[in-house]
Amino acid sequence: MRALARAISLIENESAQGLELLDAIYPDVGDAYRVGISGPPGAGKSTLVDALTERLLDGGSTVGIIAVDPTSPFTGGALLGDRVRMNRLGTREGVFIRSMATRGGLGGLSRSAPSVAAAMDASGLDYVIFETVGVGQSELDIAEAADTTVIVLVPESGDSIQAMKAGLMEIGEIFVVNKADRDGAEMTVAEISSMLTLKNDPSGWHPPVLRTIASTGEGVAELVSTIDEHRRFLLNNGLLAGRRRLHFKSQVRGLVVDALEKRLYERLGGEDGLDAVLGDETKGARSPHQVAKDVLDGLDNI
């Protein structure tokens, strides 16, 4: 566990040692099953992850949790709120919890979260659980990192409509109405089920809608069995390998774009160089698109 913690720090900081470590461990990556937990703020995601992990541990599995928190404006690190809420797991063997800051990631995950998951995977953990930051309408990165994506909603505040607006209905493979002891739970289940009838999943999987009360553990056993059912579905239909290849491709694309952006700014001379290219554009002589085109046309090789 100590070695894993140190490895993750190197990877998250994108140090040269961290990159070398990733290259070395990747032959051992691929055995852990990755589960994403997403949904709006206040849906009880952390409590559900806590209860889900306890159930997996009770079944003899080992679990790594990547809890993505907002970035602290003072330190640049994670606010650690999720780890505080998961205090029941602190005394359990076989679980590793890592809080991570978004560090500019806008899709609910940190940019380095997939690489951190790879380190957890290579360390021998059976499951890796991502918990997104809870940013509402832009938490779609999880679909490009998890094998199974669980969308958590609550029976109030029009969450089902917000989920439809956010695009969460498109990425979810399992839907959970948490805090199902509250008024309106049945109506929320009915609304989500109705929306899902319009979803045409080419894989043939029909997303179920479950009810849970994470604070008491009610419905969590059914959630575990449904995750296992989706895992078997992907394996039996030969879909898991293809899905993971798409995830790998997406991660490579993101790294290439980040590297090109950094290289471009270095070529321009940073912000000072960009200011020089802009000149005096206060009167709007050229549009931003034209300036950008001129910059790119002036570069032979990026």
TORGU-785379 format. One record per residue: residue in one letter; x, y, z of N, C-alpha, C, O in turn. Coordinates in steps of 0.02 Angstrom, whole numbers, plus 50000, padded with zeros to 5 digits. Layout:
N
AXYZXYZXYZXYZ
...
# end
This chain:
302
M500414994050000500005000050000500435006350000500275011349967
R500995006050038501445011750039501755012949970501805018649948
A501955007549939502255008149872501755010849822501925014949779
L501125008649827500605011049782500485018449793500405022149744
A500465020649855500365027749870500915032049840500785037349811
R501535029649846502095033449817502065033549741502195038649710
A501885027849712501835027449640501305032249613501415035649563
I500735032549647500195036949625500405044249628500245048149584
S500775046049681501015052949686501465054749627501405060249600
L501905050149607502345051449550501945052149486502095056449444
I501435047849478501025047949417500605054249415500555057449363
E500295055949471499855061749472500235068249459499965072849429
N500855068449482501265074449471501605074449402501965079149386
E501485069249363501755068649295502515069449294502795072549249
S502835066549343503565066849346503865061749297503515057249274
A504505062549282504845057849237504835050849266504755045949230
Q504915050249332504895043749365504195040649358504125034649347
G503685044849363503005042349357502865039549288502545034349282
L503115042949236503015040549168503395034049156503145029549122
E504005033549183504395027449177504025021649212504015016049188
L503735023249269503375018149308502765015649269502635009549267
L502405020249237501825018149197502035013449141501715008349128
D502585015249107502835010949053502995003949079502874998949045
A503275003649140503484997249168502904992849190502934986749185
I502374995949216501824991949245501284990049195500884985549210
Y501264993149135500704992049091500614984749068500044982749055
P501144980749063501024973549048500594970049101500314964749087
D500554972849161500164969749215499484973049224499134971549273
V499284977449178498644980949184498114977349144498244974849089
G497514976949172496954974049135496524969249173496004967049148
D496734967349234496344962549273495804965749316495284962649328
A495924971749339495434975049383494824977249343494884979449286
Y494234976849374493624979149342493484986249367493494987549427
R493344990749319493294997849336492555000049335492204999149285
V492345002849391491645005049399491645012549411491995015049455
G491235016149373491165023349382490515025049417489985022449399
I490565029349467489975031749503489905039249489490345043149508
S489375041149455489285048149436488585050449454488155046549471
G488485057049449487845059949465487915066849494488475069049507
P487365070349504487405077249528487635077749601487615072749637
P487845083649623488045084549693487465083049739486885084549724
G487615080149797487105078849847486705072449836486225071149873
A486895068449786486525062349773486715056649820486395051449820
G487235057649859487455052349905487955047649874487985041749893
K488345050049826488825045649791489345042849839489505036849836
S489615047049882490145044649928489875039449976490215034449989
T489275040550002488975035650047488845029050011488925023650039
L488625029549948488495023549909489145019849893489165013749897
V489675023549876490325020349863490565016849927490845011349923
D490465019949984490655017050049490295010350058490615005250073
A489635010350049489235004250059489404998950006489434993050022
L489495001049944489674996449890490344993149904490414987049894
T490824997049926491494994349939491474989349997491794984149994
E491094990950049491034986250105490754979550083490974974250105
R490254979850038489954973650013490464969649972490494963549978
L490864973049931491374969649891491914966649936492134961049924
L492114970349988492614967750035492344961650072492714956850083
D491714961950091491414956250126491404950050081491414944450106
G491374951150015491384945549968492074943049951492154938549910
G492594945949983493274943549972493664947349919494234945449904
S493384952649891493734956449840494144962049872494014964049928
T494634964549834495014970449855494814976249810494634975249752
V494844982349838494554988049804495004994149808495274995649861
G495084997549752495405004049751494885009349735494485008349689
I494895014849770494405020249759494785026549739495245028749773
I494565029449683494835035949661494265040949671493795041249632
A494315044949725493805049849742494035056649719494495059549747
V493725059149666493935065549637493565071249670492955071549669
D493945075649701493675081449737493845087849699494295087949657
P493485093249714493675099649684494385101549704494635099549757
T494715105449663495385107849677495375113449728494975118149722
S495805113049778495855118449827496145124649793496645124149758
P495835130449803496105136649773496755138849806497095143249780
F496915135849863497515138049900498115133449888498675135849878
T497995126849888498545122049881498575118749813499085115949794
G498015118949776497985115249713497835107949722497785104249673
G497765105649785497625098649799496885097449809496475101949803
A496715091149824496025089249836495795091649904496195092149951
L495135093149910494865095449973494745089750023494615090950082
L494795083449998494765077450040494085076250072494035072450120
G493565079350045492905078350074492665071250068492345068650114
D492805067950011492575061150001492905056350050492585051850076
R493555057350063493905052750108493635053450179493595048550216
V493445059450199493155060550265492495056750271492355053650322
R492085057050217491435053650220491485046150217491015042650235
M492055043450194492145036250190492525033550249492905028650243
N492435036650308492845034750365492715027650390493135024850425
R492145024650372492015017750393492515012850362492635007450390
L492795014650305493245010050270493955010450296494375006250278
G494105015350339494785016450361495105010650398495715009950397
T494695006550430494975001050469494944994350431495134989250458
R494704994450369494624988150332495264986450293495604990850268
E495414980050290495974977650249495734976850177495144975450165
G496194977850130496024976550061495714982250024495454981349969
V495734988350053495464994150019495984999750018496335000750067
F496025003149963496485008849956496095014749929495795014249875
I496095020249965495705026149945496195031749928496655033349966
R496075034749870496495040349849496045046249829495655045649783
S496115051749864495765057849845496205061649795496805062349805
M495895064049741496255067549690495905074049673495295074449674
A496295079149657496015085449635495875085149560496205081649523
T495375088949539495205089149468495775092149427495885090149370
R496135097049456496705100249423496535102549352496915101449305
G495975105849346495785108649281495355104049239495105106249187
G495265097749258494835093349220494105095449229493875096649285
L493735095949173493055098449175492535093049167491935094549167
G492735086849159492255081549146492125077149205491895071449197
G492255079649267492105075749327492685071549352492665069149408
L493205070649311493785066749332494425070949325494445075749287
S494935068949363495595071849353495885068849289495735063149271
R496305072649254496605070249192497035064049204497105059749160
S497335063549263497775057949277497405051949308497725046949324
A496745052549317496365047149350496445040349314496545035349348
P496405040049246496505033449214497195030449227497255024349234
S497715034649230498385032049245498445029649316498775024649330
V498115033249363498105031049433497735024349438497935019949476
A497185023649400496815017349400497265011649374497225006049398
A497695013149325498155008149299498635005749353498794999849357
A498875010449395499315008549450498955004049500499244999149524
M498335005849516497945001649562497824994749532497874989649567
D497674994649468497564988349432498194983949435498144978049452
A498764986849419499394982949418499594980649487499964975749494
S499364984149539499534982149608499164975949630499324973049682
G498664973849591498304967649608497614968649636497294963649656
L497364974849640496684975949665496164973149616496264973549555
D495624970549642495114967349600494644972349567494434971349509
Y494484977649602494034982849577494354989649585494714990849634
V494234994049537494405001149544493755005049535493415004349484
I493585009049585492975013049583493155020349576493525023149616
F492885023549523492955030749515492335034049544491765031949531
E492435039249584491875043449605492005050449578492495053649597
T491565052849534491675059349503491535064949553491235063949606
V491755070949533491735076649579491025079149591490895082449641
G490565077649546489875080049555489775086949526489525091449560
V489965087749463489915094349432489285095149392489185100349360
G488855090149393488195090849363488175089449289488125083649269
Q488225094649247488075093749176488685092649132488645093549072
S489255090749160489825089449117490235083449140490825082949126
E489905078749175490265073049202490275067149154490045061749171
L490525068249094490505063049044491165059349035491185054348999
D491705061749066492345058349060492315051249088492685046849066
I491875050149135491835043649168491685038149119491915032449128
A491305039649066491125034549017491735032148978491725026848948
E492275036148977492885034348942493415031548989494005031048970
A493215029849050493685027149098493435020749131493825016449151
A492775020049137492475014449175492205009049128491985010449073
D492225002849152491914997349116491154997449125490784995949079
T490944999149185490234999949200490125006749232490465008449281
T489665010649206489515017349232488845017249268488335015349240
V488855019249332488255019449374488075026749385488485030749408
I487465028649368487215035449378486775035649440486285031949444
V486955039949487486595040449550486175046849551486435052249541
L485525046049564485065051749567484665051349632484665046149665
V484335056749649483905056749709483215059249691483135062849642
P482705057349730482015058949712481785065949731481275066849764
E482165070949710481945077849720482345082349675482825080149643
S482165088549671482535093649633482545092349558482965095049522
G482085088249534482055087049462482675083649435482885085049379
D482985079149475483615076049455483555072149389484025072049350
S482985068949377482915065049317482945069549255483245067649204
I482645075449259482675080149203483385082849195483625083449139
Q483715084349251484405086749248484865081549216485315083149178
A484725075249232485135069749204485055069449129485535068249093
M484445070549106484325070349034484685076149000484985075248948
K484655082149030484995087949003485745087049003486095089148956
A486005083749054486725083049061487015077849014487625077649005
G486605073648984486855068248943487025062048983487285057248955
L486875062149048487015056349090486605050249070486815044549080
M486005051549041485595045949019485935042048963485805036048955
E486365045348926486705041948870487275037548893487425032448861
I487595039348949488195035648969488065030449023488485026149035
G487485030749055487355026249111487175019149089486775018249043
E487475014149123487285007249112486855004549169486484999749160
I486915007749226486485006149284486275012749315486695017149325
F485635013449330485385019449363485145017749433484815012649444
V485335022049480485165020949550484795027049577485045032649573
V484205025949603483855031249639484025030249713483745025949746
N484495034349737484705033849807484235037849851483825041849827
K484295036649917483845039849965483115038249947482675042549948
A483015031849930482365029649905481815029549957481235027949942
D481985031150020481475031650072481135038450071480675039650110
R481355042950029481065049650026480465049749980480375045549936
D480045054749990479455055649947479665056849875480155060249862
G479295053949830479425055049759479885049949728480035050349668
A480125045049767480595040049740480285035949684480595034849632
E479665033749694479335029649644479235033649579479305030949524
M479065040049586478955044249527479615045149489479625044949428
T480165046049527480815046849494481015040449457481265040849401
V480905034749488481045028349455480645027649391480905025549339
A479995029549394479565029049335479795033749280479785031949221
E480005039949299480245044749249480865042249213480915042649152
I481345039749253481965037249223481835031249179482105030749124
S481415026649203481255020749163480925022649097481055019649045
S480495027749100480165030049039480665033048990480625031748930
M481135037049015481645040048972482085034648940482285035348882
L482225029348978482685024248953482375020048898482725016748860
T481705020148893481395016548837481575019648770481525016448718
L481785026048771481975029548710482705028548693482935030448639
K483085025548739483795024548728483915018248687483675012848704
N484265019148632484415013548588485145011548595485585014348562
D485275006748639485965004548651486124998948601485834993648605
P486595000148555486754995048505487034988648534487024983448501
S487274988848596487544982748627487004977848647487124971848654
G486384980448655485844976048676485724976048751485274972548775
W486114979848788486024980248861485464985148877485444990648849
H485024983248921484474987548942484604989949014484554985949060
P484784996349024484974998749090484404997949141483855000449130
P484534994549197484034994049249484025000249294484515003949296
V483475001249329483405006749377483315003649446482805000349459
L483795004749490483785001849557483615007049609483685013049598
R483395004649667483265009049725483755007249780483855001349795
T484065012349810484515011049866484395016149921484145021649909
I484575014149981484635018750038485345017550064485455013350108
A485825021150037486535019650050486705020150124487135016550148
S486375024650160486535025650231486375019450273486675018450326
T485915015350249485735009150286485985002950250485964997450278
G486215003650189486434997950150485894994550110486024989650075
E485294997150114484734993950078484824994750003484955000249977
G484754989149967484814989149895485524988649868485624987949808
V486034988849912486724988649889486914981749863487294981149815
A486654976449895486794969649871486534968849799486864965649758
E485954971649785485684971149717486124975049668486204972949611
L486394980749690486834984649647487464980649630487674980549572
V487764977249679488354973149667488204967649616488594966549570
S487634964249625487464958849579487314961449509487454958049460
T487044967549504486904970449438487544972549403487604971749342
I488034975149441488694976649412489014970249385489284970249330
D488974964749424489234958349402488864955849340489164952949295
E488214957049338487814955049280488044958749217488094955849163
H488164965349224488404969149167489094966949146489254966849086
R489514965349193490184962849177490144956449137490494955649087
R489714951749158489624945449122489344946749052489544943449003
F488884951649047488594953348982489134955648933489154953448876
L489584960048957490124962548914490594956848894490804956548836
L490764952548941491224947048927490914942048879491224939948830
N490284940048892489964934848852489824937148780489784933048735
N489764943748771489634946348704490254949248671490214952448618
G490844948148702491474950348673491544957848668491874960448623
L491224961448715491214968848711491724972248756491894977948745
L491964968648807492394971848857493064974048826493294979648838
A493364969748785494014971448755493944977448709494374981848709
G493414977648669493314983348624493194989748661493434995048641
R492814989348716492694995248757493344997848787493455003948787
R493764993448811494394995648841494874998448789495275002848804
R494834995948728495244998748674495025005948660495455010348649
L494375007248659494125014048649494345018648705494525024448693
H494345016048767494575020048824495315021748817495525027348829
F495705016848796496425017848786496545023048732496955027548740
K496165022548677496225027248622496055034348645496385039148626
S495525034948685495325041548710495855044548754495985050548750
Q496175040448796496705042948839497305045248797497595050548811
V497485041448746498035043348703497875049948667498305054348663
R497255050648643497055056848609497135062848655497385068048634
G496915062148717496965067548765497685069448779497845075348785
L498115064448786498825065848799499155069348739499565073748748
V498965067248678499245070448618499035077748615499445082148601
V498385079048628498135085948625498485090248677498685095948662
D498565087648738498905091448791499635092948771499875098548781
A499975087948743500675088948723500735093948666501195098048666
L500265093648618500285098448563500155105548587500465110348564
E499685106248634499545112948661500165115748696500335121648687
K500495111548735501095113848771501645115648721501985120748730
R501725111548669502245112848620502105119148580502555123048565
L501475120248564501285126248527501435132548566501705137348540
Y501265132448631501395138348672502135139648681502365145348685
E502515134148684503245135048688503505138248625503945142648628
R503235136248567503445139248503503265146648499503635150648470
L502695148348528502465155248526502835159648575502815165748570
G503175156548624503515160348676503065161748735503155166748770
G502585157448746502135158248804501655163948796501485165948739
E501415166648851500925172048848501215178448817500865181948781
D501855179748830502165185748800502175185148724502045189948688
G502345179048700502355177948628501665178548596501595181148541
L501165176148632500475176648607500255183948604499915186048558
D500455187748655500285194948655500595198448594500295202848564
A501205196448578501545199448520501185197848455501135202048410
V500925191748450500565189748390499905193548384499695195548330
L499585194548441498935197948441499005205248419498585207848383
G499535208548442499615215648428499055219648459498815217948514
D498825224848426498285228948451497635226948417497485229348362
E497265222448448496635220048419496035222848457495485219948453
T496135228248493495585230848534495005233548492494445233848515
K495155235448429494625238148386494295232648343493865234148302
G494515226548353494195221048317494345220848243493905219248203
A494955222548224495145222248153495115215148126494925214048068
R495295210248168495265203248148494885199348201494905200948261
S494535194248179494185189948227494675185248261495215184148234
P494495182448319494935177548352495085171648307495635168948308
H494595169548266494705163848221495245165548169495655161248152
Q495235171648143495725173648094496425174048124496915171848093
V496465176748185497115177048219497385170048231497975168748219
A496955165548254497165158648267497405155348203497905151748203
K497055156548147497245153648083497925156348062498345152648037
D498025162848071498665165848053499245162848094499785161648067
V499115161748158499625158748201499805151848176500395150148170
L499295147748161499415140848140499745140748070500175136548057
D499535145248026499835145447960500575147347963500965145547918
G500775150848015501465152948021501915147748052502525148848059
L501645142048069502035136648100502135131048049501645128048026
D502755129548032502885123947986502775117348020502445112847993
N503035116748080502965110548119502805112348190503135116648220
I502305109148218502125110648288502555106448334502495106848395
# end
